[in-house]
């Protein structure tokens, strides 16, 4: 009897488990009410505010650039230098061409913030006037090289084959020419000045940009949207300008930020050795060249133009690094 009771108890437990499992399989009736469909944290139909704001490529690049403190400080420093090259001479109250024999070789003071040179000219006015020339030459030289390099590299990369080979051989010949020889030859034919100096710096300066653009276009010219444009009958010029060059714009901008300090330094070097800007005009390189004779006795005359050259080149380099990170779509979050 006891064994039978134990068996019945086990059977009852098994039956209870089976009934529970069968009851769980049967779908229960769920009462749906409007309160169960309310989104938590969303009030007054502001669901769009919950989502991430829709940013374009350039807006996202600007957002990431502002987060890079070093690059953003470099950008602010460049803006400050550019503004000072415009208004610096007016702030000083002196003209960079006026000479006074009674105030020659004065050290920096309240009257002359950067001192005076051997002819009695205010160095504060001359440094910012010379910076205006250096900045203009750097920007103009980089612009000419960018435009020429983008067009040349875009055509070479789009057509490829024999056209690409011939155009690349021309670039190789130009890059083998000694830089100083090109500058001296152009100076002999056109004379010294700002325009001949820009032509001399850009005669072979666009070759690097052309190679960079050509390499990028070779990668993207087989994309579907380019093939679709060709199938629709778009002209090669439209494909190059509207579809290919626009997709290399980020890399081109980064390259320009590195080209500008290169042109500024090239102008300073040529002016330093006497092949650049000539008197009465001046630049940072010309100021450094004129002050090297008095370096032992008046080092401040070389310190300020050299400081401006170093600050400008460093700022452009740091800004270029920041732009390279900001314009990289792979780093977009």
Secondary structure, DSSP 8 states (H G I E B T S, - for coil): -HHHHHHHHHHHHHHHHHHHHHHHHS-------GGGG--TT--TT-HHHHS-----HHHHHHHHHHH-HHHHHHHHHHHHHHHHHHHHHHHHTS-TT---GGGTT--S-SSSTT-B-TTS-BHHHHHHHHHHHHHHHHHHHHHHHHHHHHHHHHHHHHH-HHHHHHHHHHHHHHHTS-HHHHHHHHHHHH-SSHHHHHHHHHTTTTHHHHHHHHHHHHHHTTSHHHHHHHHTT--HHHIIIIIIGGGGHHHHHHHHHHHHHHHHHHHHHHHHTTSS--TTS--HHHHHHHHGGGTTT-THHHHHHHHHHHHHHHHHHHHHHHHHHHT-GGG--
